[in-house]
Each structure stands twice: as structure tokens, then as C-alpha cells.
């Protein structure tokens, strides 16, 4: 017999194995000071590209006032209890109404958190007779939601429509035997690569196959489409998305999430999503603050315009300097380099300590072995000067990496 604690501490996992060396610097770093493109890390001000604050709403004066006024009026405890029991309010329902109108869905259910919302929605929507067909690069919340699914699931290669059609053929044959249905799950914007899910092409497949489409548009809501209503609007196929999910954690710079669908499906989710039935309602300041954030997202179109000005300058500048930023067509900007995990740590250390630039480092197992991804998240409050400073620094970093400077222990220690 094995003691569970003995087992887990010996098996820290692919990320946890680096905890002793990485904690506090590469993992769980502390950024302090006002939320802005320049924050303090390790005692020095750094140009920061790692904040989920696409539209700069995190400390927008109107948002901060709405948050503060709501907190002063209601505190952080109100309403008490889960929404089904004692935690509903006019404000919660107003936010749902406003969101439904904005994303062109008949109805919306407000969620406490994005990650648990996706997990719980998948669990509620499918049973053991149903089949899930999902994109290979789906977010961890989708993968965890499918772990609760006791029926069959098929994975299709990322954004590969031939692969999707093949898996839909398998799923259809199986569904005819089980008497179940099919749910296809993908993302509007994939958060690592920045690629858009091929939503329009997937929707078109409904002419040949019978399925419902679930789209996680966490990075698309607020950034994509003419009005910012998301990737479905961008591709002109919002009507074909049966379950539209997004979080407040990106463009809204807050906490919470929502699902848009038909009134019948929203009613079903309200009475069957365990993560919402058995969890305390979102506190009033977060709800009222989200109403204000959505208002600004709708009315202050210059916020998205500023975001894309920075995005285009950054991505075009990187490409012109010879950097590989993959296939991104969204604000997510991955810079792909070749190197070991050790070299990746030296690159990141050099950027932070000598160039005063803070960005996220992504290595195996999130990306393939031998790949270093430096992930940049532009925002509406970055400047073109910030962009030029970053591209200049990255050019020097790439020169060092190409010349194997980061693989030299002696030089690396001197960084």
C-alpha cells in the first residue's frame, strides 16, 4: 500500500519538477504597482507583455469608479448564497441581458468563473450516449470537461477540416448505435498560437452532419469582429454557434464568464450546471463592474482600435525583423525560437534583467521539445515606443541565441 502524499511529492509532474528552481521568478512571479504596460518585478520597472488586459479596462477610471462605488454600497458579500437559492439580483439579470444583446444570442447565463464554467457546461450538456469531437489544441478547461464525460470522444487535428470530417463520420456511425448526439468543441482564438478556429467552415459542415457547436471564445470576445462581439462575428457565422462561451478575464479584465445560447438551453443550464447551482453568486461589485466594462467595450470603439494599432505594429515589426510568429491573425503574439529549456530560462532572464522586458516563457510540454515560445499579449494601453523597444531587444536576444551564447554556462551566468 502507498501513502498518497509520498506518491504525489515524488511525482511532481512536467511543470512541478522545476518548482525549486523556477518558483518566484519563472513561475508565480510577482508584478506590483498600478496595472499598466510598465510594472515592477524583482525591484525594477519592466515593460510588461503578460497581462490579460486587451482593452486596458483593468484600471480605466470609469471602471475603477464603478467597482469602488459598488463595493462601498454593497460590500463584497452581497448577494449571499447561490443564485438559485438566495443570490439573484436585478444587476445579475441586467448583465445577462446586456451580454445576450451584444453577442447576438437570445439568452445568456452568467457564470462565476470561466474555467469551471466550461468544465461544468460540458458535463451538463452531454451524457454517456453522446459523442464529443474536439480540436487537438483545445484549452485545458475543455480537456478537463471531457474527463467528466463517460461517453466517447474523438480528436481532430488542429483546424484540419479533413480530419474533422473523418472524425464526424466516426461519431455519426457511433451516435446511430447509441442513440446519442454529437457536440463539436473548438475555440474562437487559440490562446497559444493566436490562430482563429475555422468556425465558418465548421458551421458549414452542419449541411452534411448533425451536431451542435460549442465555441470557447475567451480571447476573441472584445478583440475580434467589427463591434468586438467575437470571432463568430469576425467570420460572419455567429448564428451557427450553438453554445457561445467567453470569460471576463481577458478583454473585460475582471472575473466571471457567460454562455450564450437559445432560451431553452440557457434555462436547462441554469438548472443543471452544478458549478453554478452549488456555488455562491458573483459578488455585486464584480457584476456592476462588468456592466460598466461591457458598456465601455460597446461604446468606446477607440479602445479596440488602439489595441489593433499596437498589434499590427508589433506583429509586422517582428515579421520584418525575421521572427517567426506562426499563423496568428489575432492579438495573441507568439514569438517562436529554437532552443533548450535551459536556453529558454537564460533568454527570459536576460530579457528581464538586462532589457527590462517581462513576457511569458512557454516551453515543453506546452510546446514541442526544442521550441521556445515567448508569448506577447498587446493591449490598447501599450504604445508604439513600447513596440519598438521590444523589437530591438528581441533582435539582440535572437542574435545571442543564434550564436549559442545562452548555451554557454560561463556567459549565461554573467547575464
C-alpha positions as CSV (number, residue, x, y, z in Angstrom):
1,X,0.0,0.0,0.0
2,X,1.2,3.5,-0.9
3,X,0.7,6.7,1.1
4,X,-0.9,9.2,-1.3
5,X,1.3,12.1,-0.1
6,X,4.5,10.0,-0.6
7,X,3.4,9.3,-4.2
8,X,2.5,12.8,-5.2
9,X,5.6,14.5,-3.8
10,X,7.8,12.1,-5.8
11,X,5.8,12.7,-9.0
12,X,5.7,16.5,-9.2
13,X,4.7,16.5,-12.9
14,X,6.2,18.1,-16.0
15,X,6.0,21.6,-14.6
16,X,6.3,20.9,-10.9
17,X,9.7,19.2,-11.4
18,X,11.2,22.7,-12.0
19,X,9.5,24.3,-9.0
20,X,12.5,24.6,-6.7
21,X,14.5,26.5,-9.4
22,X,11.6,28.4,-11.0
23,X,9.3,29.5,-8.2
24,X,9.0,33.2,-7.7
25,X,10.9,34.1,-10.9
26,X,9.8,32.0,-13.9
27,X,6.7,30.7,-12.2
28,X,4.5,32.5,-9.8
29,X,6.3,35.9,-10.4
30,X,5.0,38.9,-8.5
31,X,4.2,42.0,-10.6
32,X,3.5,45.0,-8.4
33,X,2.4,48.6,-8.8
34,X,-0.5,50.0,-10.8
35,X,-1.7,47.8,-13.7
36,X,-0.1,49.2,-16.8
37,X,2.4,48.3,-19.5
38,X,5.2,49.0,-17.0
39,X,5.1,47.3,-13.7
40,X,7.6,46.4,-11.0
41,X,9.2,42.9,-11.0
42,X,12.0,42.0,-8.7
43,X,12.5,45.6,-7.6
44,X,12.8,47.1,-11.1
45,X,10.3,48.5,-13.6
46,X,9.8,46.3,-16.6
47,X,7.9,46.7,-19.9
48,X,5.2,44.0,-19.4
49,X,3.6,42.0,-22.1
50,X,1.9,39.4,-19.9
51,X,-1.3,41.0,-18.7
52,X,-4.8,39.8,-19.7
53,X,-6.0,43.4,-20.3
54,X,-6.5,43.7,-24.0
55,X,-8.6,46.9,-23.9
56,X,-6.9,48.5,-21.0
57,X,-10.0,48.3,-18.8
58,X,-8.3,47.0,-15.7
59,X,-7.7,50.4,-14.2
60,X,-9.8,52.6,-16.6
61,X,-11.1,55.5,-14.4
62,X,-14.8,54.7,-15.1
63,X,-14.3,51.0,-14.3
64,X,-12.4,51.7,-11.1
65,X,-15.1,54.1,-10.0
66,X,-17.9,51.6,-10.8
67,X,-16.0,48.9,-8.9
68,X,-15.4,51.2,-5.9
69,X,-18.9,52.6,-5.8
70,X,-20.4,49.1,-5.9
71,X,-18.1,47.9,-3.2
72,X,-18.9,50.9,-1.0
73,X,-22.7,50.3,-1.5
74,X,-22.9,46.5,-1.3
75,X,-19.5,45.2,0.1
76,X,-18.0,42.0,-1.3
77,X,-20.5,39.6,0.3
78,X,-23.8,40.7,-1.3
79,X,-25.7,38.8,-2.6
80,X,-25.5,35.9,-0.1
81,X,-25.8,32.3,-1.4
82,X,-26.1,30.7,-4.8
83,X,-28.3,32.4,-7.4
84,X,-30.9,29.6,-7.4
85,X,-31.4,29.9,-3.7
86,X,-30.9,33.4,-2.5
87,X,-28.2,35.1,-4.6
88,X,-30.0,36.5,-7.6
89,X,-30.4,40.3,-8.3
90,X,-31.6,42.7,-10.9
91,X,-28.0,43.5,-11.7
92,X,-27.1,39.9,-12.4
93,X,-30.1,39.7,-14.8
94,X,-29.2,43.1,-16.4
95,X,-25.7,41.9,-17.2
96,X,-27.1,38.7,-18.8
97,X,-29.5,40.8,-20.9
98,X,-26.8,43.2,-22.0
99,X,-24.4,40.3,-22.9
100,X,-27.0,38.5,-24.9
101,X,-27.8,41.6,-26.9
102,X,-24.1,42.3,-27.5
103,X,-23.2,38.8,-28.8
104,X,-26.4,38.3,-30.7
105,X,-27.7,35.4,-28.7
106,X,-31.3,35.1,-27.5
107,X,-30.2,34.4,-23.9
108,X,-27.2,34.3,-21.6
109,X,-26.3,32.6,-18.3
110,X,-23.8,34.3,-16.1
111,X,-21.0,32.1,-14.7
112,X,-18.8,32.6,-11.6
113,X,-15.6,31.6,-13.4
114,X,-14.6,30.7,-16.9
115,X,-12.6,27.5,-16.3
116,X,-15.1,25.8,-14.1
117,X,-17.9,27.1,-16.3
118,X,-16.6,25.3,-19.3
119,X,-16.0,22.1,-17.3
120,X,-19.5,22.2,-15.9
121,X,-21.2,23.1,-19.1
122,X,-19.7,20.1,-20.9
123,X,-20.6,17.9,-18.1
124,X,-24.2,19.1,-18.2
125,X,-24.7,19.0,-21.9
126,X,-23.6,15.5,-22.8
127,X,-24.4,12.1,-21.4
128,X,-22.9,8.6,-21.9
129,X,-24.7,8.2,-25.2
130,X,-23.3,11.4,-26.7
131,X,-20.1,11.9,-28.6
132,X,-17.7,14.8,-28.4
133,X,-15.5,15.8,-31.3
134,X,-12.8,18.4,-30.3
135,X,-9.8,20.3,-31.7
136,X,-6.5,18.9,-30.7
137,X,-5.3,22.2,-29.3
138,X,-8.3,22.8,-27.1
139,X,-7.7,24.7,-23.8
140,X,-7.2,22.7,-20.6
141,X,-10.7,23.6,-19.3
142,X,-12.2,21.8,-22.3
143,X,-9.9,18.8,-21.7
144,X,-10.9,18.7,-18.1
145,X,-14.6,19.0,-19.0
146,X,-14.2,16.0,-21.3
147,X,-12.7,14.0,-18.4
148,X,-16.1,14.0,-16.8
149,X,-17.7,12.7,-20.0
150,X,-18.2,8.9,-19.8
151,X,-19.1,8.6,-23.4
152,X,-16.9,8.5,-26.5
153,X,-14.8,11.4,-27.8
154,X,-12.8,11.9,-31.0
155,X,-10.0,14.4,-31.5
156,X,-9.4,16.2,-34.8
157,X,-6.1,17.7,-35.9
158,X,-5.9,21.4,-35.1
159,X,-8.0,23.4,-37.6
160,X,-7.8,20.5,-40.1
161,X,-11.2,20.2,-41.7
162,X,-10.4,16.9,-43.4
163,X,-9.6,15.5,-40.0
164,X,-12.8,16.9,-38.6
165,X,-14.9,15.4,-41.3
166,X,-13.2,12.0,-40.7
167,X,-14.0,12.1,-37.0
168,X,-17.5,13.3,-37.7
169,X,-18.1,10.3,-39.9
170,X,-16.9,8.0,-37.0
171,X,-19.0,10.0,-34.5
172,X,-22.1,9.8,-36.7
173,X,-21.9,6.0,-37.1
174,X,-21.4,5.6,-33.3
175,X,-24.3,8.0,-32.5
176,X,-26.6,6.0,-34.7
177,X,-25.8,3.0,-32.5
178,X,-26.0,4.7,-29.1
179,X,-29.0,7.0,-29.9
180,X,-26.9,9.9,-28.7
181,X,-25.9,13.2,-30.3
182,X,-22.7,14.9,-31.3
183,X,-21.1,18.1,-29.9
184,X,-18.1,19.7,-31.7
185,X,-15.9,21.8,-29.4
186,X,-13.3,24.3,-30.6
187,X,-12.1,27.8,-29.8
188,X,-12.6,31.2,-31.4
189,X,-9.0,32.2,-30.8
190,X,-6.4,29.7,-29.6
191,X,-4.5,31.3,-26.8
192,X,-1.1,30.0,-27.5
193,X,-0.8,30.2,-31.3
194,X,-3.2,33.1,-31.8
195,X,-4.8,31.2,-34.7
196,X,-8.6,31.5,-35.2
197,X,-10.7,28.4,-35.1
198,X,-12.2,27.7,-38.5
199,X,-15.7,28.4,-37.2
200,X,-17.3,29.3,-40.6
201,X,-16.0,26.1,-42.1
202,X,-17.2,24.1,-39.1
203,X,-20.6,25.7,-39.3
204,X,-20.8,24.8,-43.0
205,X,-20.3,21.2,-42.1
206,X,-23.8,21.2,-40.5
207,X,-25.1,20.8,-44.0
208,X,-23.6,17.3,-44.1
209,X,-23.6,16.3,-40.4
210,X,-25.9,16.7,-37.5
211,X,-24.1,18.2,-34.5
212,X,-24.1,21.1,-32.1
213,X,-21.2,23.6,-31.9
214,X,-19.6,24.7,-28.7
215,X,-17.1,27.6,-29.0
216,X,-14.8,28.9,-26.3
217,X,-14.1,32.5,-27.4
218,X,-12.1,33.7,-24.4
219,X,-9.6,35.6,-26.4
220,X,-12.0,36.6,-29.2
221,X,-14.6,38.4,-27.2
222,X,-13.8,42.1,-27.2
223,X,-11.0,41.9,-29.7
224,X,-12.4,40.3,-32.8
225,X,-15.3,41.3,-35.1
226,X,-16.5,44.8,-36.2
227,X,-18.1,45.5,-32.8
228,X,-15.8,43.3,-30.7
229,X,-18.6,40.7,-30.3
230,X,-16.1,37.9,-31.1
231,X,-14.7,35.5,-33.6
232,X,-18.1,34.4,-34.8
233,X,-18.8,38.0,-35.7
234,X,-15.4,38.3,-37.3
235,X,-16.1,35.2,-39.5
236,X,-19.8,36.0,-40.1
237,X,-21.1,32.8,-38.5
238,X,-22.3,33.8,-35.0
239,X,-25.7,32.3,-35.7
240,X,-24.2,28.9,-36.3
241,X,-22.5,28.7,-32.9
242,X,-24.9,26.8,-30.6
243,X,-23.0,27.4,-27.4
244,X,-21.1,30.6,-27.2
245,X,-18.8,30.9,-24.2
246,X,-16.5,33.7,-23.1
247,X,-14.8,34.9,-20.0
248,X,-14.4,38.3,-18.3
249,X,-10.8,37.5,-17.6
250,X,-9.4,38.8,-20.9
251,X,-10.9,41.9,-22.6
252,X,-13.1,42.7,-19.6
253,X,-10.2,42.5,-17.2
254,X,-12.3,41.0,-14.5
255,X,-13.7,37.8,-13.0
256,X,-16.7,35.8,-14.3
257,X,-17.9,34.4,-17.6
258,X,-21.0,33.7,-19.6
259,X,-22.6,31.3,-22.1
260,X,-25.0,32.5,-24.8
261,X,-27.5,30.1,-26.5
262,X,-31.2,29.6,-27.0
263,X,-33.6,30.4,-24.1
264,X,-34.3,26.7,-23.8
265,X,-30.7,25.7,-23.5
266,X,-29.9,28.6,-21.1
267,X,-32.8,27.5,-18.9
268,X,-31.5,24.0,-18.9
269,X,-28.0,25.1,-17.9
270,X,-29.4,27.3,-15.1
271,X,-31.0,24.2,-13.6
272,X,-28.3,21.7,-14.4
273,X,-24.8,23.3,-14.2
274,X,-23.5,22.0,-10.9
275,X,-20.7,24.7,-10.7
276,X,-23.4,27.4,-10.6
277,X,-26.2,25.7,-8.6
278,X,-23.8,24.9,-5.7
279,X,-21.6,28.0,-5.8
280,X,-22.1,31.5,-4.4
281,X,-23.3,34.1,-6.8
282,X,-20.8,36.6,-8.2
283,X,-20.4,39.5,-5.7
284,X,-22.2,42.7,-6.6
285,X,-19.1,44.8,-7.3
286,X,-18.0,42.3,-9.9
287,X,-21.4,42.3,-11.6
288,X,-21.8,46.0,-11.6
289,X,-18.2,46.5,-12.6
290,X,-18.8,44.1,-15.5
291,X,-21.8,46.1,-16.6
292,X,-19.6,49.1,-16.8
293,X,-16.8,47.2,-18.6
294,X,-19.3,45.9,-21.2
295,X,-20.7,49.4,-21.7
296,X,-17.2,50.8,-22.5
297,X,-16.4,47.8,-24.7
298,X,-19.6,48.7,-26.7
299,X,-19.2,52.5,-26.8
300,X,-15.5,53.2,-26.7
301,X,-14.6,51.8,-30.0
302,X,-11.2,53.6,-29.9
303,X,-10.1,51.0,-27.3
304,X,-10.2,48.2,-29.8
305,X,-8.8,50.5,-32.5
306,X,-5.8,51.3,-30.2
307,X,-5.3,47.6,-29.5
308,X,-5.1,46.7,-33.1
309,X,-2.8,49.6,-33.9
310,X,-0.4,48.1,-31.4
311,X,-1.0,44.6,-32.5
312,X,-0.3,45.4,-36.2
313,X,2.9,47.4,-35.3
314,X,4.2,44.6,-33.1
315,X,3.4,41.7,-35.4
316,X,4.5,43.5,-38.6
317,X,7.7,44.7,-37.0
318,X,8.6,41.2,-35.7
319,X,8.0,39.7,-39.1
320,X,10.1,42.4,-40.8
321,X,13.0,41.5,-38.5
322,X,12.7,37.9,-39.5
323,X,10.9,36.5,-36.4
324,X,8.6,33.5,-36.7
325,X,5.3,34.4,-35.1
326,X,3.4,31.5,-36.5
327,X,0.0,31.9,-38.1
328,X,-1.6,34.4,-35.7
329,X,-4.4,36.6,-37.0
330,X,-5.4,37.8,-33.6
331,X,-3.8,39.9,-30.8
332,X,-2.1,36.9,-29.3
333,X,1.6,37.2,-30.5
334,X,3.8,34.1,-30.1
335,X,7.5,34.5,-30.9
336,X,8.9,31.1,-31.8
337,X,12.6,30.4,-31.3
338,X,14.7,27.2,-31.2
339,X,16.4,26.1,-28.0
340,X,16.5,24.1,-24.9
341,X,14.7,24.7,-21.7
342,X,18.0,25.9,-20.2
343,X,18.4,28.4,-23.1
344,X,14.8,29.5,-22.6
345,X,15.5,30.3,-19.0
346,X,18.6,32.3,-19.9
347,X,16.7,34.2,-22.7
348,X,13.9,35.1,-20.2
349,X,16.4,36.1,-17.5
350,X,18.3,38.3,-20.0
351,X,15.1,40.0,-21.2
352,X,14.0,40.7,-17.7
353,X,17.3,41.8,-16.1
354,X,19.2,43.5,-18.9
355,X,16.4,44.7,-21.2
356,X,13.7,45.2,-18.5
357,X,11.1,43.4,-20.6
358,X,8.7,40.9,-18.9
359,X,6.9,38.4,-21.1
360,X,5.8,34.8,-20.6
361,X,8.1,31.9,-21.4
362,X,6.4,28.8,-22.8
363,X,8.4,25.5,-23.1
364,X,7.8,21.8,-23.3
365,X,5.4,20.2,-22.6
366,X,3.1,23.1,-23.6
367,X,5.1,23.3,-26.9
368,X,7.2,20.7,-28.6
369,X,10.7,19.9,-27.4
370,X,13.3,22.3,-28.8
371,X,10.8,25.1,-29.1
372,X,10.9,28.3,-27.1
373,X,7.8,30.5,-27.2
374,X,7.9,34.0,-25.9
375,X,4.2,34.9,-25.7
376,X,3.3,38.6,-26.0
377,X,-0.2,40.0,-25.2
378,X,-0.5,43.5,-26.6
379,X,-3.0,45.9,-25.1
380,X,-4.7,49.1,-26.0
381,X,-2.6,51.0,-23.5
382,X,0.8,49.9,-24.9
383,X,2.5,52.5,-27.2
384,X,4.4,52.3,-30.4
385,X,7.5,53.2,-28.4
386,X,6.9,50.1,-26.3
387,X,6.7,48.1,-29.5
388,X,10.0,49.5,-30.9
389,X,11.8,48.9,-27.6
390,X,10.6,45.3,-27.6
391,X,11.5,44.5,-31.2
392,X,15.0,46.0,-30.7
393,X,15.5,43.9,-27.6
394,X,14.2,40.7,-29.2
395,X,16.6,41.2,-32.2
396,X,19.5,41.2,-29.8
397,X,18.2,38.2,-27.9
398,X,17.8,36.3,-31.2
399,X,21.4,37.2,-32.2
400,X,22.7,35.8,-28.9
401,X,20.6,32.7,-29.2
402,X,21.7,32.0,-32.8
403,X,25.4,32.4,-31.7
404,X,24.9,29.9,-28.9
405,X,25.7,32.4,-26.2
406,X,22.8,31.2,-24.0
407,X,24.1,27.6,-24.2
408,X,27.5,28.7,-22.6
409,X,27.3,28.2,-18.8
410,X,30.0,30.9,-18.2
411,X,28.3,33.5,-20.3
412,X,24.9,32.6,-19.1
413,X,25.9,33.0,-15.5
414,X,27.1,36.5,-16.3
415,X,23.8,37.6,-17.8
